[in-house]
Amino acid sequence: MIGTPVTGTAKSNPKSTDAHARDIDAARRVFRLEADALGMMSEALDENFVRAVDFIDNAQGRTVVTGMGKSGHIARKIRRCRARERLRFSFIPVKPVMAIWG
């Protein structure tokens, strides 16, 4: 729950209060940057997004998704979600960069 203090039997942290404040400030900067980036992405959505979704929804046969790093994680989530809908989605667990070598 947000705002609930963490409790437990963890060892006390030897960092100073100043170091903790710097960590919190850094985390807040990251959250602000990410929120700004999401806002820019939401503004950039256009008809191409709808066309891509429609293309995937209307695909015949099996749809293959792949990715590396974060995009691979998202591709796996898409495959699992679509598989629950009984759609034929596959994830290729090979790094796309490996396709360069055939």
C-alpha positions in Angstrom: 0.0 0.0 0.0 1.4 3.4 -0.9 2.4 5.5 2.1 2.6 2.5 4.4 6.0 2.3 6.1 8.1 -0.8 5.5 8.5 -2.9 8.7 10.3 -6.1 9.4 13.6 -7.5 10.7 15.9 -6.0 8.1 19.3 -4.8 9.3 19.6 -1.1 9.9 21.0 0.8 6.9 24.3 2.6 7.7 23.5 5.4 5.2 23.2 8.9 6.5 19.9 10.8 6.5 21.4 13.0 3.7 22.1 9.9 1.6 18.6 8.7 2.1 17.2 12.1 1.0 19.4 12.0 -2.1 18.1 8.5 -2.9 14.5 9.7 -2.5 15.1 12.8 -4.6 16.7 10.6 -7.3 13.7 8.2 -7.3 11.3 11.1 -7.6 13.3 12.5 -10.6 13.0 9.1 -12.3 9.3 8.9 -11.6 8.8 12.4 -13.0 10.8 11.6 -16.1 8.9 8.4 -16.7 5.5 10.2 -16.2 6.6 12.9 -18.7 7.6 10.2 -21.2 4.3 8.4 -20.8 2.5 11.7 -21.3 4.4 12.4 -24.5 3.7 8.9 -25.8 0.0 9.2 -25.1 -0.1 12.5 -27.1 1.8 10.8 -30.0 -0.9 8.1 -30.4 -2.6 8.4 -33.7 -4.4 6.3 -36.4 -1.2 4.2 -36.8 -1.7 2.7 -33.4 -5.3 1.7 -34.2 -4.1 0.2 -37.6 -1.4 -1.8 -35.8 -4.0 -3.2 -33.2 -6.5 -4.0 -36.0 -3.7 -5.7 -38.0 -2.9 -8.0 -35.1 -6.5 -8.6 -34.2 -7.3 -9.6 -37.8 -4.3 -11.7 -38.5 -5.0 -15.2 -39.9 -3.0 -18.2 -38.6 -0.3 -17.8 -36.0 1.2 -14.4 -34.9 4.8 -14.5 -33.8 6.2 -11.9 -31.4 9.8 -11.4 -30.4 12.0 -9.0 -28.6 15.1 -8.4 -26.6 15.3 -6.9 -23.2 12.2 -4.9 -22.2 10.5 -5.4 -25.6 11.0 -9.2 -25.1 9.4 -9.1 -21.7 6.4 -7.2 -23.2 6.2 -9.7 -26.2 6.0 -12.6 -23.7 3.2 -10.8 -21.9 1.3 -10.2 -25.1 1.7 -13.9 -26.1 0.4 -15.1 -22.7 -2.5 -12.6 -22.7 -3.5 -13.6 -26.3 -3.1 -17.3 -25.5 -5.7 -17.0 -22.8 -8.1 -15.7 -25.5 -7.3 -18.9 -27.4 -5.5 -17.0 -30.1 -2.5 -18.5 -31.8 0.5 -16.4 -30.7 4.0 -17.6 -30.4 7.1 -16.0 -28.8 10.5 -16.7 -30.3 12.9 -16.7 -27.4 15.9 -15.9 -29.6 17.4 -12.5 -29.6 16.3 -10.6 -32.8 19.9 -9.4 -33.2 20.9 -13.0 -33.9 18.9 -13.0 -37.1 21.8 -11.0 -38.6 23.7 -14.3 -38.8 20.8 -16.3 -40.2 
